[in-house]
Amino acid sequence: MSILIRNIFLIYFAFSSVFFVAFYSKKTFANDDSISNLENKAQLIISSQISAFLNYDTKEAYSFASPVIKSMFKNADIFGSMVKSSYPMIWAPKEFKFLEFTFYNESLIQRVLFIDKNERIFTFDYEIKNYGEDNWLINGVYQVKKAQSGV
């Protein structure tokens, strides 16, 4: 009797394992596709805002800002002036490149490397949040501090 129970258990375990692996793999691929789509969305939003800055279109650039940012800068002109004076490497980059992407705490976090006109390198993390019905907006831009060298 115990051999029969053992065989039934082994068959059940084998079937469950196959089902689990098949289900988990399918779910993982779906998540990978979803993350890839979110990464593409983040990069499109950031690129579009930078393009607007390069074209001096502060209204378009401001349209990518979240309600939180808009509450701090009441209109596109004030927002544009702040970016131009405080973040000239973002206002008019010589070059920019997307680095790591993370989906964390319901936010898209896209790291971007900027090279300014003086060939200096800056790195920023963009936080992009969903404000309903796939309405993703830039909620903050945070400079990544350079690591201190002991030399």
OpenMM code with the backbone's topology and positions (N, CA, C; nanometers):
from openmm import Vec3, app, unit

residues = "MET SER ILE LEU ILE ARG ASN ILE PHE LEU ILE TYR PHE ALA PHE SER SER VAL PHE PHE VAL ALA PHE TYR SER LYS LYS THR PHE ALA ASN ASP ASP SER ILE SER ASN LEU GLU ASN LYS ALA GLN LEU ILE ILE SER SER GLN ILE SER ALA PHE LEU ASN TYR ASP THR LYS GLU ALA TYR SER PHE ALA SER PRO VAL ILE LYS SER MET PHE LYS ASN ALA ASP ILE PHE GLY SER MET VAL LYS SER SER TYR PRO MET ILE TRP ALA PRO LYS GLU PHE LYS PHE LEU GLU PHE THR PHE TYR ASN GLU SER LEU ILE GLN ARG VAL LEU PHE ILE ASP LYS ASN GLU ARG ILE PHE THR PHE ASP TYR GLU ILE LYS ASN TYR GLY GLU ASP ASN TRP LEU ILE ASN GLY VAL TYR GLN VAL LYS LYS ALA GLN SER GLY VAL".split()
positions = [
    Vec3(0.0811, -0.1191, 0.0000),
    Vec3(0.0000, 0.0000, 0.0000),
    Vec3(0.0856, 0.1258, 0.0000),
    Vec3(0.1930, 0.1255, 0.0765),
    Vec3(0.2768, 0.2448, 0.0837),
    Vec3(0.3471, 0.2735, -0.0490),
    Vec3(0.3770, 0.1677, -0.1287),
    Vec3(0.4395, 0.1888, -0.2602),
    Vec3(0.3391, 0.2558, -0.3527),
    Vec3(0.2139, 0.2164, -0.3475),
    Vec3(0.1098, 0.2780, -0.4281),
    Vec3(0.0940, 0.4259, -0.3924),
    Vec3(0.0908, 0.4591, -0.2649),
    Vec3(0.0786, 0.5986, -0.2203),
    Vec3(0.2009, 0.6780, -0.2661),
    Vec3(0.3183, 0.6164, -0.2540),
    Vec3(0.4420, 0.6837, -0.2957),
    Vec3(0.4377, 0.7129, -0.4460),
    Vec3(0.3938, 0.6175, -0.5268),
    Vec3(0.3860, 0.6364, -0.6722),
    Vec3(0.2837, 0.7449, -0.7082),
    Vec3(0.1692, 0.7407, -0.6403),
    Vec3(0.0682, 0.8448, -0.6648),
    Vec3(0.1257, 0.9827, -0.6286),
    Vec3(0.1940, 0.9897, -0.5178),
    Vec3(0.2557, 1.1155, -0.4765),
    Vec3(0.3583, 1.1616, -0.5802),
    Vec3(0.4417, 1.0696, -0.6302),
    Vec3(0.5429, 1.1053, -0.7300),
    Vec3(0.4785, 1.1539, -0.8596),
    Vec3(0.3724, 1.0858, -0.9019),
    Vec3(0.3008, 1.1291, -1.0233),
    Vec3(0.2392, 1.2668, -1.0011),
    Vec3(0.1760, 1.2857, -0.8863),
    Vec3(0.1165, 1.4150, -0.8539),
    Vec3(0.2240, 1.5239, -0.8511),
    Vec3(0.3360, 1.4942, -0.7871),
    Vec3(0.4462, 1.5902, -0.7759),
    Vec3(0.5025, 1.6243, -0.9145),
    Vec3(0.5219, 1.5233, -0.9989),
    Vec3(0.5739, 1.5457, -1.1337),
    Vec3(0.4768, 1.6314, -1.2150),
    Vec3(0.3479, 1.5971, -1.2100),
    Vec3(0.2471, 1.6741, -1.2827),
    Vec3(0.2420, 1.8192, -1.2326),
    Vec3(0.2438, 1.8366, -1.1013),
    Vec3(0.2398, 1.9706, -1.0427),
    Vec3(0.3624, 2.0513, -1.0826),
    Vec3(0.4775, 1.9866, -1.0852),
    Vec3(0.6013, 2.0557, -1.1223),
    Vec3(0.5965, 2.1035, -1.2666),
    Vec3(0.5497, 2.0155, -1.3559),
    Vec3(0.5395, 2.0527, -1.4975),
    Vec3(0.4413, 2.1683, -1.5139),
    Vec3(0.3272, 2.1587, -1.4489),
    Vec3(0.2269, 2.2646, -1.4563),
    Vec3(0.2834, 2.3956, -1.4021),
    Vec3(0.3523, 2.3902, -1.2878),
    Vec3(0.4093, 2.5099, -1.2261),
    Vec3(0.5121, 2.5743, -1.3178),
    Vec3(0.6032, 2.4952, -1.3734),
    Vec3(0.7068, 2.5487, -1.4620),
    Vec3(0.6436, 2.6116, -1.5864),
    Vec3(0.5465, 2.5442, -1.6447),
    Vec3(0.4808, 2.5980, -1.7639),
    Vec3(0.4082, 2.7278, -1.7322),
    Vec3(0.3343, 2.7290, -1.6241),
    Vec3(0.2605, 2.8489, -1.5854),
    Vec3(0.3551, 2.9627, -1.5494),
    Vec3(0.4565, 2.9356, -1.4709),
    Vec3(0.5514, 3.0375, -1.4260),
    Vec3(0.6285, 3.0955, -1.5442),
    Vec3(0.6700, 3.0104, -1.6376),
    Vec3(0.7449, 3.0575, -1.7539),
    Vec3(0.6593, 3.1512, -1.8375),
    Vec3(0.5349, 3.1152, -1.8600),
    Vec3(0.4458, 3.1990, -1.9392),
    Vec3(0.4253, 3.3337, -1.8704),
    Vec3(0.4078, 3.3315, -1.7401),
    Vec3(0.3880, 3.4546, -1.6645),
    Vec3(0.5135, 3.5407, -1.6684),
    Vec3(0.6314, 3.4788, -1.6605),
    Vec3(0.7566, 3.5528, -1.6648),
    Vec3(0.7722, 3.6238, -1.7981),
    Vec3(0.7421, 3.5546, -1.9083),
    Vec3(0.7536, 3.6177, -2.0384),
    Vec3(0.6578, 3.7349, -2.0507),
    Vec3(0.5390, 3.7201, -1.9985),
    Vec3(0.4425, 3.8300, -2.0026),
    Vec3(0.4965, 3.9483, -1.9239),
    Vec3(0.5549, 3.9215, -1.8071),
    Vec3(0.6112, 4.0303, -1.7279),
    Vec3(0.7282, 4.0953, -1.7990),
    Vec3(0.8122, 4.0156, -1.8656),
    Vec3(0.9245, 4.0716, -1.9406),
    Vec3(0.8747, 4.1638, -2.0510),
    Vec3(0.7697, 4.1201, -2.1237),
    Vec3(0.7115, 4.2045, -2.2276),
    Vec3(0.6559, 4.3326, -2.1682),
    Vec3(0.5877, 4.3209, -2.0565),
    Vec3(0.5281, 4.4362, -1.9912),
    Vec3(0.6356, 4.5347, -1.9454),
    Vec3(0.7429, 4.4838, -1.8855),
    Vec3(0.8523, 4.5698, -1.8404),
    Vec3(0.9180, 4.6373, -1.9602),
    Vec3(0.9372, 4.5646, -2.0669),
    Vec3(0.9961, 4.6219, -2.1882),
    Vec3(0.9090, 4.7348, -2.2433),
    Vec3(0.7775, 4.7140, -2.2422),
    Vec3(0.6854, 4.8189, -2.2879),
    Vec3(0.6930, 4.9417, -2.1989),
    Vec3(0.7027, 4.9205, -2.0684),
    Vec3(0.7137, 5.0337, -1.9756),
    Vec3(0.8454, 5.1088, -1.9964),
    Vec3(0.9519, 5.0349, -2.0198),
    Vec3(1.0821, 5.0985, -2.0452),
    Vec3(1.0759, 5.1844, -2.1722),
    Vec3(1.0154, 5.1301, -2.2776),
    Vec3(0.9998, 5.2063, -2.4016),
    Vec3(0.9163, 5.3323, -2.3789),
    Vec3(0.8114, 5.3181, -2.2988),
    Vec3(0.7249, 5.4323, -2.2683),
    Vec3(0.8034, 5.5403, -2.1939),
    Vec3(0.8817, 5.5004, -2.0926),
    Vec3(0.9617, 5.5959, -2.0154),
    Vec3(1.0594, 5.6696, -2.1064),
    Vec3(1.1261, 5.5954, -2.1935),
    Vec3(1.2250, 5.6567, -2.2818),
    Vec3(1.1600, 5.7512, -2.3822),
    Vec3(1.0417, 5.7190, -2.4295),
    Vec3(0.9696, 5.8068, -2.5217),
    Vec3(0.9300, 5.9369, -2.4520),
    Vec3(0.8802, 5.9275, -2.3298),
    Vec3(0.8395, 6.0468, -2.2542),
    Vec3(0.9592, 6.1373, -2.2299),
    Vec3(1.0698, 6.0803, -2.1848),
    Vec3(1.1894, 6.1599, -2.1555),
    Vec3(1.2450, 6.2222, -2.2834),
    Vec3(1.2569, 6.1427, -2.3885),
    Vec3(1.3072, 6.1940, -2.5168),
    Vec3(1.2202, 6.3073, -2.5691),
    Vec3(1.0899, 6.2917, -2.5551),
    Vec3(0.9967, 6.3943, -2.6026),
    Vec3(1.0140, 6.5238, -2.5244),
    Vec3(1.0324, 6.5132, -2.3938),
    Vec3(1.0514, 6.6342, -2.3142),
    Vec3(1.1832, 6.7023, -2.3494),
    Vec3(1.2894, 6.6241, -2.3648),
    Vec3(1.4193, 6.6823, -2.4015),
    Vec3(1.4104, 6.7478, -2.5386),
    Vec3(1.3425, 6.6841, -2.6314),
    Vec3(1.3232, 6.7417, -2.7644),
    Vec3(1.2487, 6.8756, -2.7549),
    Vec3(1.1493, 6.8816, -2.6691),
    Vec3(1.0756, 7.0070, -2.6497),
    Vec3(1.1680, 7.1154, -2.5943),
    Vec3(1.2530, 7.0803, -2.4982),
    Vec3(1.3493, 7.1783, -2.4460),
    Vec3(1.4407, 7.2283, -2.5579),
    Vec3(1.4919, 7.1365, -2.6381),
    Vec3(1.5826, 7.1736, -2.7466),
    Vec3(1.5149, 7.2657, -2.8485),
    Vec3(1.3827, 7.2540, -2.8600),
    Vec3(1.3056, 7.3398, -2.9517),
    Vec3(1.2459, 7.4620, -2.8823),
    Vec3(1.2871, 7.4850, -2.7577),
    Vec3(1.2377, 7.5983, -2.6772),
    Vec3(1.0856, 7.5981, -2.6630),
    Vec3(1.0281, 7.4797, -2.6655),
    Vec3(0.8827, 7.4645, -2.6532),
    Vec3(0.8509, 7.4260, -2.5083),
    Vec3(0.8477, 7.5273, -2.4220),
    Vec3(0.8265, 7.4993, -2.2805),
    Vec3(0.6861, 7.4451, -2.2527),
    Vec3(0.5883, 7.4841, -2.3327),
    Vec3(0.4524, 7.4304, -2.3127),
    Vec3(0.4497, 7.2799, -2.3362),
    Vec3(0.5161, 7.2345, -2.4414),
    Vec3(0.5217, 7.0906, -2.4691),
    Vec3(0.5997, 7.0184, -2.3590),
    Vec3(0.7134, 7.0738, -2.3192),
    Vec3(0.7939, 7.0124, -2.2122),
    Vec3(0.7141, 7.0037, -2.0825),
    Vec3(0.6413, 7.1093, -2.0520),
    Vec3(0.5596, 7.1156, -1.9305),
    Vec3(0.4468, 7.0124, -1.9334),
    Vec3(0.4018, 6.9743, -2.0517),
    Vec3(0.2921, 6.8780, -2.0637),
    Vec3(0.3330, 6.7386, -2.0134),
    Vec3(0.4626, 6.7124, -2.0010),
    Vec3(0.5102, 6.5828, -1.9503),
    Vec3(0.5301, 6.5837, -1.7989),
    Vec3(0.5067, 6.6976, -1.7353),
    Vec3(0.5252, 6.7110, -1.5907),
    Vec3(0.4001, 6.6633, -1.5163),
    Vec3(0.4232, 6.5987, -1.4032),
    Vec3(0.3133, 6.5477, -1.3210),
    Vec3(0.2439, 6.6632, -1.2477),
    Vec3(0.1265, 6.6367, -1.1923),
    Vec3(0.0586, 6.7384, -1.1110),
    Vec3(0.1458, 6.7874, -0.9943),
    Vec3(0.2286, 6.7006, -0.9396),
    Vec3(0.3175, 6.7408, -0.8298),
    Vec3(0.4146, 6.8485, -0.8785),
    Vec3(0.4760, 6.8264, -0.9933),
    Vec3(0.5694, 6.9249, -1.0504),
    Vec3(0.4938, 7.0521, -1.0875),
    Vec3(0.3785, 7.0370, -1.1474),
    Vec3(0.3001, 7.1546, -1.1878),
    Vec3(0.2548, 7.2363, -1.0679),
    Vec3(0.2385, 7.1725, -0.9521),
    Vec3(0.2007, 7.2491, -0.8327),
    Vec3(0.3177, 7.3361, -0.7828),
    Vec3(0.4398, 7.2973, -0.8166),
    Vec3(0.5579, 7.3748, -0.7767),
    Vec3(0.5912, 7.4845, -0.8775),
    Vec3(0.5543, 7.4632, -1.0034),
    Vec3(0.5827, 7.5584, -1.1112),
    Vec3(0.4514, 7.5836, -1.1837),
    Vec3(0.3889, 7.6950, -1.1539),
    Vec3(0.2496, 7.7207, -1.1930),
    Vec3(0.2244, 7.7305, -1.3431),
    Vec3(0.3308, 7.7544, -1.4228),
    Vec3(0.3091, 7.7592, -1.5673),
    Vec3(0.4350, 7.7156, -1.6418),
    Vec3(0.4212, 7.6984, -1.7720),
    Vec3(0.5297, 7.6459, -1.8546),
    Vec3(0.6510, 7.7377, -1.8562),
    Vec3(0.6288, 7.8691, -1.8539),
    Vec3(0.7419, 7.9631, -1.8583),
    Vec3(0.8270, 7.9541, -1.7319),
    Vec3(0.7627, 7.9461, -1.6166),
    Vec3(0.8360, 7.9337, -1.4898),
    Vec3(0.9110, 7.8008, -1.4872),
    Vec3(0.8444, 7.6963, -1.5304),
    Vec3(0.9066, 7.5642, -1.5360),
    Vec3(1.0281, 7.5660, -1.6285),
    Vec3(1.0115, 7.6209, -1.7479),
    Vec3(1.1215, 7.6277, -1.8443),
    Vec3(1.2395, 7.7081, -1.7918),
    Vec3(1.2118, 7.8208, -1.7261),
    Vec3(1.3198, 7.9019, -1.6676),
    Vec3(1.3961, 7.8254, -1.5617),
    Vec3(1.3251, 7.7499, -1.4806),
    Vec3(1.3910, 7.6710, -1.3764),
    Vec3(1.4825, 7.5666, -1.4382),
    Vec3(1.4337, 7.4945, -1.5385),
    Vec3(1.5158, 7.3907, -1.6016),
    Vec3(1.6372, 7.4537, -1.6700),
    Vec3(1.6156, 7.5613, -1.7406),
    Vec3(1.7251, 7.6278, -1.8134),
    Vec3(1.8349, 7.6748, -1.7186),
    Vec3(1.7966, 7.7317, -1.6041),
    Vec3(1.8975, 7.7850, -1.5116),
    Vec3(1.9559, 7.6788, -1.4183),
    Vec3(1.8762, 7.5841, -1.3746),
    Vec3(1.9238, 7.4846, -1.2776),
    Vec3(1.9763, 7.3561, -1.3414),
    Vec3(1.9274, 7.3241, -1.4589),
    Vec3(1.9649, 7.2000, -1.5260),
    Vec3(2.0006, 7.2244, -1.6727),
    Vec3(2.1035, 7.3045, -1.6975),
    Vec3(2.1381, 7.3358, -1.8376),
    Vec3(2.1775, 7.2119, -1.9178),
    Vec3(2.2285, 7.1095, -1.8497),
    Vec3(2.2660, 6.9854, -1.9195),
    Vec3(2.1436, 6.9099, -1.9696),
    Vec3(2.0274, 6.9334, -1.9087),
    Vec3(1.9023, 6.8732, -1.9548),
    Vec3(1.8333, 6.9662, -2.0546),
    Vec3(1.8420, 7.0949, -2.0306),
    Vec3(1.7816, 7.1952, -2.1186),
    Vec3(1.8412, 7.1863, -2.2594),
    Vec3(1.9723, 7.1736, -2.2671),
    Vec3(2.0392, 7.1719, -2.3976),
    Vec3(2.1568, 7.0748, -2.3954),
    Vec3(2.1285, 6.9457, -2.3875),
    Vec3(2.2391, 6.8496, -2.3825),
    Vec3(2.3097, 6.8389, -2.5176),
    Vec3(2.4384, 6.8130, -2.5105),
    Vec3(2.5106, 6.7801, -2.6335),
    Vec3(2.4705, 6.6389, -2.6759),
    Vec3(2.4500, 6.5558, -2.5741),
    Vec3(2.4155, 6.4159, -2.5987),
    Vec3(2.3500, 6.3593, -2.4727),
    Vec3(2.2640, 6.2593, -2.4895),
    Vec3(2.2117, 6.1870, -2.3741),
    Vec3(2.1925, 6.0411, -2.4126),
    Vec3(2.1980, 5.9567, -2.3097),
    Vec3(2.1896, 5.8122, -2.3323),
    Vec3(2.1128, 5.7484, -2.2176),
    Vec3(2.0242, 5.6545, -2.2517),
    Vec3(1.9493, 5.5825, -2.1498),
    Vec3(2.0347, 5.4707, -2.0923),
    Vec3(2.0303, 5.4597, -1.9604),
    Vec3(2.1038, 5.3544, -1.8903),
    Vec3(2.0043, 5.2565, -1.8306),
    Vec3(2.0167, 5.2256, -1.7022),
    Vec3(1.9318, 5.1261, -1.6384),
    Vec3(1.7867, 5.1731, -1.6271),
    Vec3(1.6977, 5.0742, -1.6316),
    Vec3(1.5549, 5.0984, -1.6114),
    Vec3(1.5060, 5.0060, -1.5012),
    Vec3(1.4192, 5.0599, -1.4158),
    Vec3(1.3606, 4.9807, -1.3079),
    Vec3(1.2143, 5.0184, -1.2931),
    Vec3(1.1322, 4.9183, -1.2639),
    Vec3(0.9942, 4.9431, -1.2250),
    Vec3(0.9905, 4.9192, -1.0757),
    Vec3(0.9720, 5.0251, -0.9970),
    Vec3(0.9797, 5.0143, -0.8521),
    Vec3(0.8669, 5.0928, -0.7873),
    Vec3(0.7946, 5.0294, -0.6984),
    Vec3(0.6912, 5.0949, -0.6193),
    Vec3(0.5927, 5.1712, -0.7081),
    Vec3(0.5499, 5.1052, -0.8157),
    Vec3(0.4527, 5.1604, -0.9106),
    Vec3(0.5066, 5.2797, -0.9902),
    Vec3(0.6377, 5.3003, -0.9898),
    Vec3(0.7007, 5.4079, -1.0663),
    Vec3(0.7988, 5.3510, -1.1668),
    Vec3(0.8115, 5.4205, -1.2781),
    Vec3(0.9150, 5.3888, -1.3753),
    Vec3(1.0367, 5.4716, -1.3363),
    Vec3(1.1508, 5.4084, -1.3218),
    Vec3(1.2740, 5.4784, -1.2883),
    Vec3(1.3712, 5.4557, -1.4031),
    Vec3(1.4016, 5.5626, -1.4746),
    Vec3(1.4918, 5.5538, -1.5895),
    Vec3(1.6144, 5.6403, -1.5615),
    Vec3(1.7310, 5.5773, -1.5610),
    Vec3(1.8566, 5.6504, -1.5434),
    Vec3(1.9021, 5.7009, -1.6800),
    Vec3(1.9440, 5.8289, -1.6828),
    Vec3(1.9858, 5.8913, -1.8075),
    Vec3(2.1205, 5.9595, -1.7857),
    Vec3(2.2126, 5.9342, -1.8781),
    Vec3(2.3433, 5.9986, -1.8761),
    Vec3(2.3382, 6.1166, -1.9730),
    Vec3(2.3803, 6.2338, -1.9260),
    Vec3(2.3841, 6.3537, -2.0085),
    Vec3(2.5277, 6.3994, -2.0250),
    Vec3(2.5609, 6.4462, -2.1442),
    Vec3(2.6885, 6.5127, -2.1685),
    Vec3(2.6533, 6.6547, -2.2093),
    Vec3(2.7076, 6.7516, -2.1340),
    Vec3(2.6749, 6.8907, -2.1656),
    Vec3(2.7707, 6.9452, -2.2721),
    Vec3(2.7530, 7.0699, -2.3080),
    Vec3(2.8323, 7.1323, -2.4146),
    Vec3(2.9799, 7.1437, -2.3795),
    Vec3(3.0129, 7.1351, -2.2505),
    Vec3(3.1524, 7.1404, -2.2052),
    Vec3(3.2112, 7.0005, -2.1837),
    Vec3(3.1425, 6.8985, -2.2361),
    Vec3(3.1863, 6.7588, -2.2264),
    Vec3(3.1834, 6.7024, -2.0845),
    Vec3(3.1102, 6.7671, -1.9932),
    Vec3(3.0954, 6.7133, -1.8574),
    Vec3(2.9828, 6.6113, -1.8584),
    Vec3(2.9987, 6.5108, -1.7726),
    Vec3(2.9012, 6.4013, -1.7655),
    Vec3(2.8170, 6.4153, -1.6386),
    Vec3(2.6859, 6.3988, -1.6557),
    Vec3(2.5903, 6.4034, -1.5455),
    Vec3(2.4969, 6.2840, -1.5598),
    Vec3(2.4530, 6.2326, -1.4474),
    Vec3(2.3580, 6.1212, -1.4490),
    Vec3(2.2379, 6.1581, -1.3624),
    Vec3(2.1191, 6.1310, -1.4154),
    Vec3(1.9949, 6.1608, -1.3449),
    Vec3(1.9028, 6.0394, -1.3488),
    Vec3(1.8253, 6.0238, -1.2431),
    Vec3(1.7170, 5.9265, -1.2403),
    Vec3(1.5863, 6.0016, -1.2591),
    Vec3(1.5104, 5.9613, -1.3598),
    Vec3(1.3765, 6.0156, -1.3840),
    Vec3(1.2767, 5.9224, -1.3174),
    Vec3(1.1858, 5.9802, -1.2406),
    Vec3(1.0753, 5.9038, -1.1832),
    Vec3(0.9496, 5.9394, -1.2617),
    Vec3(0.8831, 5.8381, -1.3145),
    Vec3(0.7631, 5.8586, -1.3949),
    Vec3(0.6505, 5.7780, -1.3310),
    Vec3(0.5400, 5.8465, -1.3038),
    Vec3(0.4260, 5.7820, -1.2368),
    Vec3(0.3040, 5.7836, -1.3286),
    Vec3(0.2165, 5.6866, -1.3041),
    Vec3(0.0927, 5.6775, -1.3798),
    Vec3(-0.0161, 5.7571, -1.3075),
    Vec3(-0.0744, 5.8518, -1.3789),
    Vec3(-0.1820, 5.9332, -1.3226),
    Vec3(-0.3167, 5.8965, -1.3844),
    Vec3(-0.3369, 5.7666, -1.4039),
    Vec3(-0.4666, 5.7171, -1.4494),
    Vec3(-0.4728, 5.6943, -1.5980),
    Vec3(-0.5330, 5.5821, -1.6337),
    Vec3(-0.5580, 5.5447, -1.7729),
    Vec3(-0.4342, 5.5581, -1.8608),
    Vec3(-0.3244, 5.5003, -1.8158),
    Vec3(-0.1989, 5.4970, -1.8909),
    Vec3(-0.1467, 5.6381, -1.9205),
    Vec3(-0.1662, 5.7283, -1.8263),
    Vec3(-0.1192, 5.8665, -1.8374),
    Vec3(0.0072, 5.8824, -1.7530),
    Vec3(0.1216, 5.8445, -1.8089),
    Vec3(0.2489, 5.8472, -1.7382),
    Vec3(0.3122, 5.9849, -1.7511),
    Vec3(0.3531, 6.0415, -1.6362),
    Vec3(0.4110, 6.1764, -1.6331),
    Vec3(0.5359, 6.1789, -1.5466),
    Vec3(0.6270, 6.2692, -1.5794),
    Vec3(0.7515, 6.2820, -1.5041),
    Vec3(0.7199, 6.3445, -1.3687),
    Vec3(0.7536, 6.2725, -1.2632),
    Vec3(0.7221, 6.3139, -1.1272),
    Vec3(0.8445, 6.3698, -1.0534),
    Vec3(0.9607, 6.3513, -1.1103),
    Vec3(1.0821, 6.4032, -1.0486),
    Vec3(1.2039, 6.3635, -1.1279),
    Vec3(1.3086, 6.4449, -1.1173),
    Vec3(1.4369, 6.4187, -1.1816),
    Vec3(1.5425, 6.4411, -1.0747),
    Vec3(1.6200, 6.3369, -1.0463),
    Vec3(1.7127, 6.3399, -0.9335),
    Vec3(1.8543, 6.3106, -0.9814),
    Vec3(1.9457, 6.4022, -0.9505),
    Vec3(2.0840, 6.3805, -0.9918),
    Vec3(2.1452, 6.2684, -0.9093),
    Vec3(2.2150, 6.1790, -0.9778),
    Vec3(2.2854, 6.0698, -0.9134),
    Vec3(2.4222, 6.1229, -0.8780),
    Vec3(2.4540, 6.1192, -0.7508),
    Vec3(2.5832, 6.1715, -0.7047),
    Vec3(2.6954, 6.0813, -0.7495),
    Vec3(2.8061, 6.1445, -0.7866),
    Vec3(2.9241, 6.0678, -0.8231),
    Vec3(2.9828, 6.0032, -0.6994),
    Vec3(3.0365, 5.8838, -0.7172),
    Vec3(3.1016, 5.8152, -0.6046),
    Vec3(3.2270, 5.8906, -0.5660),
    Vec3(3.2490, 5.9023, -0.4366),
    Vec3(3.3693, 5.9690, -0.3869),
    Vec3(3.4878, 5.8756, -0.4001),
    Vec3(3.5982, 5.9278, -0.4450),
    Vec3(3.7201, 5.8482, -0.4578),
    Vec3(3.8078, 5.8716, -0.3364),
    Vec3(3.8719, 5.7652, -0.2887),
    Vec3(3.9608, 5.7766, -0.1741),
    Vec3(4.1009, 5.8192, -0.2139),
    Vec3(4.1245, 5.8348, -0.3429),
    Vec3(4.2574, 5.8700, -0.3906),
    Vec3(4.2731, 6.0193, -0.3994),
] * unit.nanometer
topology = app.Topology()
chain = topology.addChain("A")
for resn in residues:
    res = topology.addResidue(resn, chain)
    for name in ("N", "CA", "C"):
        topology.addAtom(name, app.Element.getBySymbol(name[0]), res)
